[in-house]
Amino acid sequence: MQSVIWIDSDADGSEIEFVEPPTPQRRKGPLAGPSSIVNTPRVSKTKKKRPLVQSSDSEIEIIQATPKGAKIQKSAPPRDDTDADEDRAVALALQKRWDEEDALAQKRAKEIEDADLSLIAHLQEMDQKMAEKRQQLAQSRDVPDDGIVFQVVIDAEGKTIEGDDDPDNAAHLEEVKRDFEQALANNMKIKTVHWFVNAKLEARFEAAKATLMALGIDSTERNLFHGTAATNIQPILKGGFLIPGVSPGIQMVHGAACGIGIYLATSPATSLGYTQGASRMFMCRVITGRSTPMVTNHIPLPLGQDSFESYSSGAVYVVKYVDLVVPRYVVEFEMPGALHPYGGLMRPAAIPALPPAPAPAGGANWLGIYAGVYAQLAAMAPPVVAPPVLPRNRAPAKPRAKRAVAGTPKGMLNSPPEDRWD
Protein backbone atom coordinates (compact mmCIF):
# COMPACT_ATOMS: atom_id res chain seq x y z
CA MET A 1 0.00 0.00 0.00
CA GLN A 2 1.28 3.47 -0.89
CA SER A 3 0.63 6.57 1.26
CA VAL A 4 1.13 10.19 0.38
CA ILE A 5 1.86 12.90 2.94
CA TRP A 6 1.65 16.66 2.13
CA ILE A 7 4.03 18.89 4.01
CA ASP A 8 3.73 22.69 3.96
CA SER A 9 6.98 24.45 3.15
CA ASP A 10 8.17 27.98 4.04
CA ALA A 11 9.72 28.41 0.61
CA ASP A 12 7.40 31.00 -0.91
CA GLY A 13 4.25 29.04 -0.21
CA SER A 14 5.20 26.07 -2.42
CA GLU A 15 4.11 22.53 -1.55
CA ILE A 16 6.30 19.44 -1.16
CA GLU A 17 5.02 15.98 -1.98
CA PHE A 18 6.32 13.21 0.31
CA VAL A 19 6.03 9.65 -1.04
CA GLU A 20 6.58 6.70 1.33
CA PRO A 21 7.14 3.18 -0.04
CA PRO A 22 5.07 0.25 1.47
CA THR A 23 6.37 -1.35 4.67
CA PRO A 24 6.80 -5.20 4.63
CA GLN A 25 4.29 -7.12 6.86
CA ARG A 26 5.59 -9.55 9.56
CA ARG A 27 3.95 -12.84 10.38
CA LYS A 28 2.46 -13.20 13.85
CA GLY A 29 3.42 -16.83 14.44
CA PRO A 30 6.40 -18.94 13.63
CA LEU A 31 6.62 -20.72 10.38
CA ALA A 32 5.87 -24.47 10.16
CA GLY A 33 8.83 -26.60 10.92
CA PRO A 34 10.87 -27.94 13.69
CA SER A 35 12.48 -24.76 14.64
CA SER A 36 11.01 -21.30 15.10
CA ILE A 37 14.34 -19.73 14.70
CA VAL A 38 14.72 -21.24 11.32
CA ASN A 39 11.24 -20.18 10.31
CA THR A 40 11.71 -16.64 11.68
CA PRO A 41 11.53 -14.14 8.83
CA ARG A 42 14.80 -12.60 7.99
CA VAL A 43 15.07 -8.83 8.34
CA SER A 44 17.24 -7.04 5.86
CA LYS A 45 20.09 -5.15 7.46
CA THR A 46 20.32 -2.77 4.59
CA LYS A 47 19.62 0.85 5.36
CA LYS A 48 16.22 2.13 4.70
CA LYS A 49 16.12 4.19 1.60
CA ARG A 50 15.24 7.79 2.03
CA PRO A 51 11.87 8.75 0.84
CA LEU A 52 11.64 10.51 -2.45
CA VAL A 53 10.99 14.19 -2.00
CA GLN A 54 9.91 16.35 -4.85
CA SER A 55 9.44 20.16 -4.99
CA SER A 56 7.88 22.27 -7.66
CA ASP A 57 10.15 25.27 -6.75
CA SER A 58 13.52 25.17 -8.49
CA GLU A 59 15.10 27.37 -5.80
CA ILE A 60 14.37 24.84 -2.97
CA GLU A 61 17.25 22.60 -1.91
CA ILE A 62 16.50 19.48 0.22
CA ILE A 63 18.92 18.99 3.09
CA GLN A 64 17.31 16.09 5.02
CA ALA A 65 14.02 14.22 4.62
CA THR A 66 12.29 11.91 7.17
CA PRO A 67 8.79 10.46 7.39
CA LYS A 68 7.93 13.16 9.88
CA GLY A 69 9.32 16.11 7.94
CA ALA A 70 12.00 17.53 5.77
CA LYS A 71 14.73 20.14 6.21
CA ILE A 72 14.95 22.45 3.27
CA GLN A 73 16.70 25.71 2.38
CA LYS A 74 16.21 28.19 -0.37
CA SER A 75 19.23 28.19 -2.62
CA ALA A 76 20.73 31.51 -3.72
CA PRO A 77 19.78 32.64 -7.21
CA PRO A 78 22.47 32.40 -9.84
CA ARG A 79 24.85 35.42 -9.70
CA ASP A 80 24.46 38.01 -12.39
CA ASP A 81 27.80 39.80 -13.08
CA THR A 82 26.35 42.27 -15.56
CA ASP A 83 26.13 45.16 -13.03
CA ALA A 84 29.64 44.51 -11.72
CA ASP A 85 31.03 44.58 -15.23
CA GLU A 86 29.29 47.91 -15.90
CA ASP A 87 30.63 49.42 -12.65
CA ARG A 88 34.12 48.24 -13.48
CA ALA A 89 33.89 49.82 -16.92
CA VAL A 90 32.69 53.15 -15.46
CA ALA A 91 35.53 53.16 -12.90
CA LEU A 92 38.10 52.52 -15.60
CA ALA A 93 36.66 55.31 -17.74
CA LEU A 94 36.77 57.76 -14.82
CA GLN A 95 40.31 56.81 -13.94
CA LYS A 96 41.38 57.33 -17.53
CA ARG A 97 39.68 60.72 -17.60
CA TRP A 98 41.37 61.79 -14.35
CA ASP A 99 44.75 60.68 -15.63
CA GLU A 100 44.26 62.75 -18.78
CA GLU A 101 43.22 65.82 -16.74
CA ASP A 102 46.25 65.44 -14.46
CA ALA A 103 48.56 65.18 -17.45
CA LEU A 104 46.97 68.28 -19.02
CA ALA A 105 47.26 70.24 -15.74
CA GLN A 106 50.93 69.32 -15.42
CA LYS A 107 51.52 70.40 -19.00
CA ARG A 108 49.83 73.77 -18.41
CA ALA A 109 51.74 74.30 -15.17
CA LYS A 110 54.98 73.64 -17.02
CA GLU A 111 54.02 76.13 -19.73
CA ILE A 112 53.10 78.78 -17.14
CA GLU A 113 56.35 78.19 -15.28
CA ASP A 114 58.35 78.54 -18.48
CA ALA A 115 56.45 81.73 -19.35
CA ASP A 116 57.07 83.16 -15.88
CA LEU A 117 60.77 82.40 -16.09
CA SER A 118 60.91 84.02 -19.51
CA LEU A 119 59.07 87.10 -18.21
CA ILE A 120 61.39 87.36 -15.20
CA ALA A 121 64.42 87.14 -17.45
CA HIS A 122 62.93 89.78 -19.76
CA LEU A 123 62.18 92.14 -16.87
CA GLN A 124 65.64 91.70 -15.42
CA GLU A 125 67.21 92.45 -18.78
CA MET A 126 64.94 95.47 -19.20
CA ASP A 127 65.81 96.80 -15.73
CA GLN A 128 69.50 96.35 -16.46
CA LYS A 129 69.25 98.30 -19.72
CA MET A 130 67.28 101.10 -18.08
CA ALA A 131 69.75 101.29 -15.21
CA GLU A 132 72.64 101.59 -17.66
CA LYS A 133 70.81 104.29 -19.59
CA ARG A 134 70.02 106.23 -16.41
CA GLN A 135 73.63 105.98 -15.33
CA GLN A 136 74.85 107.31 -18.67
CA LEU A 137 72.40 110.19 -18.50
CA ALA A 138 73.26 110.94 -14.87
CA GLN A 139 76.95 111.16 -15.72
CA SER A 140 76.34 113.82 -18.31
CA ARG A 141 78.84 116.66 -18.12
CA ASP A 142 76.38 119.40 -19.01
CA VAL A 143 74.12 119.29 -15.97
CA PRO A 144 71.67 122.21 -15.70
CA ASP A 145 70.91 123.93 -12.45
CA ASP A 146 67.75 121.92 -11.84
CA GLY A 147 69.65 118.66 -12.42
CA ILE A 148 67.20 117.31 -15.05
CA VAL A 149 69.30 115.93 -17.90
CA PHE A 150 66.60 113.91 -19.62
CA GLN A 151 62.82 113.87 -19.82
CA VAL A 152 60.41 112.28 -22.24
CA VAL A 153 56.64 111.83 -22.41
CA ILE A 154 55.44 108.37 -23.48
CA ASP A 155 51.82 107.83 -24.51
CA ALA A 156 49.67 104.76 -23.90
CA GLU A 157 50.96 103.14 -27.11
CA GLY A 158 54.63 103.43 -26.15
CA LYS A 159 55.41 106.36 -28.44
CA THR A 160 56.73 109.79 -27.56
CA ILE A 161 55.00 113.04 -28.44
CA GLU A 162 57.32 113.32 -31.44
CA GLY A 163 56.19 109.86 -32.60
CA ASP A 164 59.39 108.04 -31.67
CA ASP A 165 58.81 104.31 -31.14
CA ASP A 166 62.06 103.54 -29.33
CA PRO A 167 61.88 100.04 -27.73
CA ASP A 168 63.11 101.55 -24.47
CA ASN A 169 59.95 103.65 -24.31
CA ALA A 170 57.77 100.55 -24.53
CA ALA A 171 59.83 98.97 -21.76
CA HIS A 172 59.24 101.93 -19.43
CA LEU A 173 55.52 101.93 -20.23
CA GLU A 174 55.30 98.20 -19.58
CA GLU A 175 56.94 98.60 -16.18
CA VAL A 176 54.54 101.34 -15.12
CA LYS A 177 51.49 99.43 -16.34
CA ARG A 178 52.61 96.34 -14.47
CA ASP A 179 52.62 98.15 -11.12
CA PHE A 180 49.94 100.78 -11.72
CA GLU A 181 46.99 99.40 -13.65
CA GLN A 182 47.07 95.92 -12.14
CA ALA A 183 46.95 97.33 -8.62
CA LEU A 184 43.78 99.26 -9.46
CA ALA A 185 42.10 96.28 -11.20
CA ASN A 186 42.07 98.23 -14.49
CA ASN A 187 39.70 100.87 -13.07
CA MET A 188 42.14 103.58 -14.20
CA LYS A 189 43.92 103.83 -17.50
CA ILE A 190 47.31 105.41 -18.08
CA LYS A 191 47.33 108.36 -20.46
CA THR A 192 51.01 109.29 -20.42
CA VAL A 193 54.18 108.42 -18.55
CA HIS A 194 56.68 111.25 -17.92
CA TRP A 195 60.16 109.80 -17.49
CA PHE A 196 62.65 112.10 -15.76
CA VAL A 197 66.35 111.69 -15.03
CA ASN A 198 67.78 114.16 -12.51
CA ALA A 199 71.56 113.75 -12.43
CA LYS A 200 71.93 115.30 -8.98
CA LEU A 201 69.25 113.13 -7.40
CA GLU A 202 70.56 110.01 -9.15
CA ALA A 203 74.09 110.64 -7.86
CA ARG A 204 72.80 111.17 -4.33
CA PHE A 205 70.74 107.99 -4.57
CA GLU A 206 73.64 105.88 -5.84
CA ALA A 207 75.92 107.19 -3.07
CA ALA A 208 73.38 106.25 -0.40
CA LYS A 209 72.98 102.81 -1.97
CA ALA A 210 76.75 102.27 -1.89
CA THR A 211 76.82 103.25 1.80
CA LEU A 212 74.20 100.65 2.70
CA MET A 213 75.93 97.98 0.65
CA ALA A 214 79.23 98.67 2.39
CA LEU A 215 77.52 98.20 5.77
CA GLY A 216 75.85 94.96 4.68
CA ILE A 217 72.36 96.49 4.75
CA ASP A 218 69.76 95.41 2.20
CA SER A 219 69.84 97.86 -0.73
CA THR A 220 67.15 96.31 -2.94
CA GLU A 221 65.30 98.84 -5.09
CA ARG A 222 61.54 98.81 -5.49
CA ASN A 223 58.79 100.94 -7.04
CA LEU A 224 56.54 102.84 -4.63
CA PHE A 225 53.89 105.52 -5.20
CA HIS A 226 53.53 109.00 -3.77
CA GLY A 227 50.52 111.29 -4.20
CA THR A 228 50.77 115.05 -3.82
CA ALA A 229 49.23 118.27 -5.12
CA ALA A 230 49.95 119.31 -8.70
CA THR A 231 51.87 122.37 -7.49
CA ASN A 232 54.42 120.15 -5.73
CA ILE A 233 55.40 118.04 -8.75
CA GLN A 234 57.94 120.37 -10.36
CA PRO A 235 59.72 121.26 -7.08
CA ILE A 236 60.08 117.55 -6.29
CA LEU A 237 61.47 116.80 -9.76
CA LYS A 238 64.08 119.50 -9.36
CA GLY A 239 65.09 119.20 -5.70
CA GLY A 240 63.81 115.80 -4.64
CA PHE A 241 61.66 115.01 -1.65
CA LEU A 242 61.88 116.90 1.63
CA ILE A 243 60.89 115.66 5.07
CA PRO A 244 58.65 118.01 7.09
CA GLY A 245 60.12 118.80 10.45
CA VAL A 246 63.60 117.68 9.35
CA SER A 247 64.38 119.52 6.12
CA PRO A 248 64.95 123.27 6.66
CA GLY A 249 61.91 125.45 6.01
CA ILE A 250 59.46 122.55 5.57
CA GLN A 251 56.54 122.51 7.96
CA MET A 252 54.35 119.57 8.90
CA VAL A 253 50.99 119.70 7.08
CA HIS A 254 49.24 116.39 7.72
CA GLY A 255 50.89 115.26 10.91
CA ALA A 256 53.06 112.20 11.38
CA ALA A 257 50.74 109.34 12.28
CA CYS A 258 53.38 106.80 11.20
CA GLY A 259 56.43 108.81 12.18
CA ILE A 260 58.70 111.32 10.45
CA GLY A 261 59.72 110.57 6.88
CA ILE A 262 58.59 110.36 3.25
CA TYR A 263 55.26 108.58 2.97
CA LEU A 264 54.98 106.08 0.11
CA ALA A 265 52.56 103.29 -0.78
CA THR A 266 52.79 99.94 -2.49
CA SER A 267 49.48 100.57 -4.30
CA PRO A 268 48.47 103.70 -6.25
CA ALA A 269 45.01 103.40 -4.71
CA THR A 270 46.47 104.48 -1.37
CA SER A 271 48.26 107.49 -2.87
CA LEU A 272 45.22 108.53 -4.89
CA GLY A 273 43.58 110.29 -1.95
CA TYR A 274 46.55 112.68 -1.60
CA THR A 275 46.61 113.98 -5.18
CA GLN A 276 44.02 116.69 -4.35
CA GLY A 277 42.02 116.00 -7.49
CA ALA A 278 45.03 115.95 -9.80
CA SER A 279 45.24 112.97 -12.14
CA ARG A 280 49.00 112.56 -11.66
CA MET A 281 51.22 110.88 -9.09
CA PHE A 282 54.83 109.80 -8.66
CA MET A 283 56.27 106.33 -9.07
CA CYS A 284 59.66 106.43 -7.35
CA ARG A 285 62.83 104.41 -7.01
CA VAL A 286 63.06 103.55 -3.33
CA ILE A 287 65.44 101.66 -1.06
CA THR A 288 63.52 100.78 2.10
CA GLY A 289 66.50 99.14 3.80
CA ARG A 290 65.71 97.77 7.23
CA SER A 291 62.05 98.28 8.13
CA THR A 292 60.34 98.31 11.50
CA PRO A 293 56.66 98.27 12.53
CA MET A 294 57.41 100.57 15.47
CA VAL A 295 56.40 104.22 14.99
CA THR A 296 59.02 106.73 16.10
CA ASN A 297 59.09 110.50 15.77
CA HIS A 298 62.71 111.17 16.62
CA ILE A 299 65.04 112.74 14.06
CA PRO A 300 67.03 109.86 12.56
CA LEU A 301 70.77 109.51 12.91
CA PRO A 302 73.04 109.71 9.84
CA LEU A 303 72.45 107.02 7.23
CA GLY A 304 73.61 103.61 8.40
CA GLN A 305 74.00 104.59 12.06
CA ASP A 306 70.38 104.10 13.10
CA SER A 307 68.72 100.74 13.72
CA PHE A 308 66.40 101.02 10.72
CA GLU A 309 65.85 103.11 7.59
CA SER A 310 62.06 102.96 7.21
CA TYR A 311 58.77 102.17 8.87
CA SER A 312 56.47 99.62 7.23
CA SER A 313 52.89 98.54 7.82
CA GLY A 314 52.75 96.31 4.76
CA ALA A 315 50.93 98.75 2.47
CA VAL A 316 52.65 101.98 3.58
CA TYR A 317 56.34 102.81 3.91
CA VAL A 318 57.78 105.84 5.69
CA VAL A 319 61.40 106.29 4.57
CA LYS A 320 63.53 108.26 7.02
CA TYR A 321 66.15 109.51 4.53
CA VAL A 322 65.59 111.65 1.42
CA ASP A 323 68.65 110.14 -0.27
CA LEU A 324 66.88 106.77 -0.50
CA VAL A 325 63.97 108.08 -2.60
CA VAL A 326 64.29 109.49 -6.11
CA PRO A 327 61.37 110.37 -8.42
CA ARG A 328 61.41 108.19 -11.52
CA TYR A 329 58.06 108.63 -13.30
CA VAL A 330 55.12 110.99 -13.19
CA VAL A 331 52.09 108.92 -14.19
CA GLU A 332 49.13 110.74 -15.73
CA PHE A 333 45.96 108.70 -15.68
CA GLU A 334 42.25 108.88 -16.43
CA MET A 335 40.21 109.07 -13.27
CA PRO A 336 36.53 108.04 -13.08
CA GLY A 337 34.21 111.03 -12.96
CA ALA A 338 32.74 110.02 -9.61
CA LEU A 339 36.16 110.19 -7.94
CA HIS A 340 37.64 113.16 -9.76
CA PRO A 341 36.28 116.04 -7.59
CA TYR A 342 37.76 114.53 -4.43
CA GLY A 343 40.97 113.03 -5.74
CA GLY A 344 39.62 109.54 -5.33
CA LEU A 345 38.90 109.92 -1.61
CA MET A 346 36.44 112.01 0.38
CA ARG A 347 38.27 114.14 2.90
CA PRO A 348 36.91 113.97 6.44
CA ALA A 349 36.06 117.13 8.31
CA ALA A 350 38.90 118.59 10.34
CA ILE A 351 38.53 118.26 14.10
CA PRO A 352 40.25 120.95 16.20
CA ALA A 353 42.47 119.67 18.97
CA LEU A 354 41.40 120.38 22.52
CA PRO A 355 43.79 122.24 24.81
CA PRO A 356 45.10 120.11 27.68
CA ALA A 357 42.80 119.97 30.66
CA PRO A 358 44.18 121.17 34.01
CA ALA A 359 45.57 118.40 36.17
CA PRO A 360 43.21 117.50 39.01
CA ALA A 361 44.26 118.18 42.56
CA GLY A 362 45.35 115.40 44.86
CA GLY A 363 42.51 113.09 45.78
CA ALA A 364 40.30 114.31 42.92
CA ASN A 365 37.98 111.72 41.51
CA TRP A 366 36.90 111.04 37.90
CA LEU A 367 34.07 113.55 38.19
CA GLY A 368 36.63 116.29 38.62
CA ILE A 369 38.45 115.19 35.49
CA TYR A 370 35.22 115.14 33.45
CA ALA A 371 34.31 118.55 34.81
CA GLY A 372 37.64 119.92 33.60
CA VAL A 373 37.07 118.55 30.10
CA TYR A 374 33.54 119.96 29.94
CA ALA A 375 34.87 123.32 31.06
CA GLN A 376 37.39 123.33 28.22
CA LEU A 377 34.66 122.46 25.71
CA ALA A 378 32.46 125.21 27.06
CA ALA A 379 35.32 127.70 26.72
CA MET A 380 35.69 126.83 23.05
CA ALA A 381 31.99 127.22 22.27
CA PRO A 382 30.98 130.43 20.45
CA PRO A 383 29.30 133.12 22.55
CA VAL A 384 25.55 132.95 22.82
CA VAL A 385 23.89 135.84 20.97
CA ALA A 386 20.44 136.86 22.16
CA PRO A 387 17.76 137.11 19.47
CA PRO A 388 16.80 140.65 18.42
CA VAL A 389 13.85 142.27 20.16
CA LEU A 390 11.10 143.03 17.64
CA PRO A 391 8.30 145.58 18.10
CA ARG A 392 5.04 144.11 19.25
CA ASN A 393 3.00 145.42 16.27
CA ARG A 394 5.56 144.32 13.65
CA ALA A 395 5.42 140.86 12.17
CA PRO A 396 8.70 138.99 11.95
CA ALA A 397 10.35 139.08 8.56
CA LYS A 398 10.29 135.98 6.42
CA PRO A 399 13.55 134.07 6.40
CA ARG A 400 15.65 134.65 3.33
CA ALA A 401 16.67 131.97 0.97
CA LYS A 402 19.50 129.73 2.07
CA ARG A 403 21.71 130.85 -0.80
CA ALA A 404 21.31 134.53 0.07
CA VAL A 405 22.06 134.01 3.73
CA ALA A 406 25.12 131.89 3.06
CA GLY A 407 26.39 134.32 0.46
CA THR A 408 27.27 131.46 -1.87
CA PRO A 409 26.82 132.08 -5.59
CA LYS A 410 24.56 129.78 -7.54
CA GLY A 411 26.31 126.62 -8.64
CA MET A 412 28.81 126.63 -5.74
CA LEU A 413 26.67 124.88 -3.14
CA ASN A 414 27.92 121.42 -4.06
CA SER A 415 31.48 122.36 -4.98
CA PRO A 416 34.25 120.54 -3.04
CA PRO A 417 36.11 122.39 -0.31
CA GLU A 418 39.27 124.23 -1.21
CA ASP A 419 41.27 122.79 1.63
CA ARG A 420 42.48 119.38 0.49
CA TRP A 421 45.09 116.85 1.46
CA ASP A 422 48.60 117.21 0.17
PEQUI-V980665 format. One record per residue. BURIAL is # if it has 16 or more other C-alpha atoms within 10 Angstrom, else .. Layout:
burial->{BURIAL | BURIAL}
This chain:
burial->{. | . | . | . | . | . | . | . | # | . | # | . | . | . | # | # | . | # | # | # | . | . | . | . | . | . | . | . | . | . | . | . | . | . | . | . | . | . | . | . | . | . | . | . | . | . | . | . | . | . | . | . | . | . | # | . | . | . | . | # | . | . | . | . | . | . | . | . | . | # | . | . | . | . | . | . | . | . | . | . | . | . | . | . | . | . | . | . | . | . | . | . | . | . | . | . | . | . | . | . | . | . | . | . | . | . | . | . | . | . | . | . | . | . | . | . | . | . | . | . | . | . | . | . | . | # | . | . | . | # | . | . | . | # | # | . | # | # | . | . | . | . | # | . | . | . | # | # | # | . | . | # | # | # | # | # | . | # | # | # | . | . | . | . | . | . | . | . | # | # | # | # | # | # | . | # | # | . | # | # | # | . | . | . | . | . | . | # | # | # | . | # | # | # | # | # | # | # | # | # | # | # | . | . | # | . | . | # | # | . | . | # | . | . | . | . | # | . | # | . | . | . | # | # | # | # | # | # | # | . | . | . | # | . | . | . | # | # | # | # | # | # | # | # | # | # | . | . | . | . | . | . | . | . | . | # | . | # | # | # | # | # | # | # | # | # | # | # | # | # | # | # | # | # | # | # | # | # | # | # | # | # | # | # | # | # | # | # | # | # | # | # | . | . | # | . | . | . | . | # | . | . | # | # | . | . | . | # | # | # | # | # | . | . | . | # | # | # | # | # | # | # | # | # | # | # | # | # | # | # | # | # | # | . | # | . | . | . | . | . | # | # | # | # | # | . | # | . | . | . | . | . | . | . | . | . | . | . | . | . | . | . | . | . | . | . | . | . | # | . | . | # | # | . | . | # | . | . | . | . | . | . | . | . | . | . | . | . | . | . | . | . | . | . | . | . | . | . | . | . | . | . | . | . | . | . | . | . | . | . | . | . | . | . | . | . | . | . | . | # | # | .}
